[in-house]
């Protein structure tokens, strides 16, 4: 098996596919290019339970390592309320719905028009 050299767009596509495969809900992607130095894209998604949130995060990091050689930094997987996955180019947040609603992270990054569509 050969490992591809990733770029931000191929990493984003792989992340979105992984989230879809694992039944993540309410997936929102935010283009950070020119808006932040922390990465090119941010993805926010929800899982139905702490167990699903942790599982989504674990499978995503395994796939990125296997397919692209990306060793992601992960925070919060043990609790499963809010998992942060930093791939370098793409920042992924996976929340339980209640926690996502409380923090409303996407509202900080989306334009007012985009935020209205996300509601």
C-alpha positions in Angstrom: 0.0 0.0 0.0 1.4 3.4 -0.9 0.9 6.5 1.2 -0.2 9.6 -0.7 1.4 13.0 0.0 -1.5 15.0 1.4 -2.4 18.6 0.7 -5.1 20.5 2.5 -7.8 19.7 -0.1 -7.1 16.0 -0.3 -7.0 15.8 3.5 -10.3 17.7 3.7 -11.9 15.3 1.2 -10.7 12.3 3.2 -12.0 13.8 6.4 -15.4 14.5 5.0 -15.6 10.9 3.6 -14.6 9.4 6.9 -17.2 11.5 8.8 -19.9 10.4 6.3 -18.8 6.8 6.5 -19.2 6.9 10.3 -22.6 8.7 10.2 -21.5 12.0 11.7 -24.3 14.5 11.7 -24.6 18.2 10.8 -21.2 18.4 9.2 -20.1 22.0 8.5 -16.8 22.9 6.7 -15.3 26.3 7.0 -12.6 27.7 4.7 -10.0 29.4 6.9 -7.5 30.3 4.1 -6.6 34.0 4.6 -8.6 34.1 7.8 -6.3 32.2 10.2 -2.8 30.8 10.5 -3.9 27.7 12.3 -5.0 25.8 9.2 -6.7 25.9 5.8 -10.0 24.3 6.8 -12.1 23.6 9.9 -14.7 20.9 10.0 -17.4 20.7 12.7 -19.5 17.6 13.1 -21.7 15.9 15.7 -22.1 12.4 17.0 -25.2 11.1 18.7 -23.4 10.0 21.9 -20.1 10.2 23.7 -19.3 6.7 22.4 -20.0 7.7 18.8 -18.0 10.9 19.1 -15.0 9.0 20.4 -15.4 6.3 17.7 -15.7 8.9 14.9 -12.5 10.5 16.1 -10.6 7.3 16.5 -11.5 5.9 13.0 -10.7 9.3 11.4 -7.2 9.5 12.9 -6.6 5.8 12.0 -7.6 6.4 8.4 -5.5 9.6 8.1 -2.5 7.8 9.4 -3.0 4.7 7.2 -3.8 6.6 4.0 -1.7 9.8 4.3 0.8 9.2 7.0 -0.7 12.0 9.0 -0.2 11.8 12.8 -3.0 13.9 14.2 -3.0 15.6 17.6 -6.1 14.6 19.5 -7.7 16.2 22.6 -10.8 15.1 24.4 -11.3 11.6 23.0 -11.6 9.9 26.4 -14.5 12.0 27.5 -16.2 12.0 24.2 -18.1 15.3 24.6 -15.9 17.4 22.3 -12.9 15.9 20.4 -10.4 18.2 18.7 -8.4 16.6 15.9 -5.5 18.7 14.5 -4.2 17.4 11.2 -2.1 20.5 10.5 -4.0 21.7 7.5 -7.5 20.8 8.7 -8.9 21.2 12.3 -11.8 18.9 13.1 -14.2 19.3 16.0 -16.6 16.4 16.8 -19.2 17.2 19.4 -22.1 15.7 21.2 -25.1 17.8 20.1 -25.7 19.4 23.5 -22.0 20.5 23.8 -22.0 21.8 20.2 -25.1 23.9 20.9 -23.6 25.3 24.1 -20.3 26.4 22.4 -21.7 27.4 19.0 -18.2 27.3 17.6 -19.2 27.6 14.0 -20.9 31.0 14.7 -17.4 32.4 15.5 -16.0 31.4 12.0 -19.0 31.6 9.6 -20.1 34.8 8.0 -23.6 35.9 9.1 -25.1 34.6 5.9 -23.3 31.2 6.3 -24.3 31.0 10.0 -28.0 31.6 9.0 -27.8 28.7 6.5 -26.2 26.4 9.1 -29.1 26.9 11.5 
